[in-house]
Amino acid sequence: MKKFFIFFVMSIICLDVWSQAKLKTQYKFGFKLGCGMHTITGSPVKTHPRGSFMGGIWFQIKMSKNWTLQSELTYIDKGTGRYRQDHPKYGDYWLVLSYYEVPILFQYNKKKGYIEFGPGLAAFSNASEISIGVALPYDTGLYPFNKKDFSFNLGAGYVFNEKWRVGLRLTHSLLPVRKQLPGTSHPMYNRGIVLAVSRQINLKASKTKQSQDIE
């Protein structure tokens, strides 16, 4: 899985370099932070969506007048449930799944707005599973978590200015979270919605300013 993940990331880097050389496109770089709500399908117990966090960096190249390609490297929490010690009789279930994710997004830009879509590949980092009043968590030896996640993303956003933008993204995994659990009709899949704020870093401007300071 690690070799495949590294190959996936290197492929994107090569694509960016090729685009710069062949198409002489403009590129942008920055970081992003966001929060959202995630849940899973196929849980054997009733669950509630859980708040999640994500953060990372992004790299964008301009493909044409209206189209851009954006690759990201983010750390994101997924999962489901709320952990409430004051209501154990409800049998609450809490599952946190953390991933290092690389979404590849095709973006159509029109004036100040844009829409985006594309796949995402993630490497599993760690998990935390807690339950009260139900026969969970399951033995991870018998029902291990998948070491990778492959998802489809669909979103839209608004560009405030050259530096700041905000985006809303829907995501749904195409690979099951883990081996199908007893008492369920289908495997568990991640799905969620994330609101993120992006900040562009102008490297050219920084270099120009440093040159002026030296002079």
Long-range contacts (C-beta under 8 A, 24 or more apart in sequence): 1-123, 1-147, 1-148, 2-123, 4-148, 5-100, 5-102, 5-121, 5-123, 5-148, 8-102, 8-121, 9-73, 9-102, 12-71, 12-102, 12-104, 15-69, 16-59, 16-61, 16-71, 19-61, 19-63, 19-69, 20-61, 23-63, 25-61, 25-62, 25-63, 26-61, 26-62, 27-59, 27-60, 27-61, 27-62, 28-59, 28-60, 28-61, 28-200, 29-57, 29-58, 29-59, 29-60, 29-200, 29-201, 29-203, 30-57, 30-58, 30-198, 30-199, 30-200, 30-201, 31-55, 31-56, 31-57, 31-58, 31-198, 31-199, 31-201, 32-56, 32-57, 32-58, 32-72, 32-74, 32-196, 32-197, 32-198, 32-199, 33-196, 33-197, 34-194, 34-195, 34-196, 34-197, 35-194, 35-195, 35-196, 36-192, 36-193, 36-194, 36-195, 37-192, 37-193, 38-77, 38-78, 38-79, 38-80, 38-190, 38-191, 38-192, 39-80, 39-191, 39-192, 40-78, 40-79, 40-80, 40-95, 40-177, 40-188, 40-189, 40-190, 40-191, 41-186, 41-188, 41-189, 41-191, 42-176, 42-180, 42-181, 42-184, 42-185, 42-186, 42-187, 42-188, 42-189, 43-80, 43-93, 43-184, 43-188, 44-136, 44-181, 44-182, 44-183, 44-184, 45-91, 45-93, 45-131, 45-134, 45-136, 46-91, 46-93, 47-80, 47-81, 47-93, 47-95, 48-80, 48-81, 48-82, 48-92, 49-80, 49-192, 50-79, 50-80, 50-81, 50-82, 50-94, 50-96, 52-76, 52-77, 52-78, 52-79, 52-192, 52-194, 53-77, 54-194, 54-196, 56-101, 58-198, 60-107, 66-108, 66-109, 66-110, 67-106, 67-107, 67-108, 67-109, 68-106, 68-107, 68-109, 68-114, 69-104, 69-105, 69-106, 69-107, 70-103, 70-104, 70-105, 70-107, 70-116, 71-102, 71-103, 71-104, 71-105, 72-101, 72-102, 72-103, 72-105, 73-100, 73-101, 73-102, 74-100, 74-101, 74-102, 74-103, 75-99, 75-100, 75-101, 75-125, 76-101, 76-122, 76-194, 78-149, 78-190, 78-192, 79-127, 79-190, 83-130, 83-132, 85-132, 88-132, 88-133, 89-133, 90-132, 90-133, 91-131, 91-132, 91-133, 91-134, 92-131, 92-132, 92-133, 93-130, 93-131, 93-134, 93-136, 94-128, 94-129, 94-130, 94-131, 95-127, 95-128, 95-129, 95-130, 95-137, 96-127, 96-128, 96-129, 97-124, 97-127, 97-145, 97-177, 97-190, 98-124, 98-125, 98-126, 98-127, 99-123, 99-124, 99-125, 99-149, 100-125, 101-149, 101-151, 103-151, 103-153, 105-153, 105-155, 109-159, 112-158, 112-159, 112-160, 113-156, 113-157, 113-158, 113-159, 114-156, 114-157, 114-158, 114-159, 114-167, 115-155, 115-156, 116-153, 116-154, 116-155, 116-156, 116-157, 116-167, 116-169, 117-152, 117-153, 117-154, 117-155, 118-152, 118-153, 119-150, 119-151, 119-152, 119-153, 120-149, 120-150, 120-151, 120-152, 120-153, 120-171, 121-148, 121-149, 121-150, 122-148, 122-149, 122-150, 122-151, 123-147, 123-148, 124-148, 124-149, 138-181, 142-179, 143-178, 143-179, 143-181, 144-178, 144-179, 145-177, 145-178, 146-175, 146-176, 146-177, 146-178, 148-175, 149-173, 149-175, 149-177, 149-190, 150-174, 150-175, 151-190, 162-200, 162-202, 163-199, 163-200, 163-202, 164-197, 164-198, 164-199, 164-200, 165-197, 165-198, 165-200, 166-195, 166-196, 166-197, 166-198, 167-195, 167-196, 167-198, 168-193, 168-194, 168-195, 169-193, 169-194, 169-196
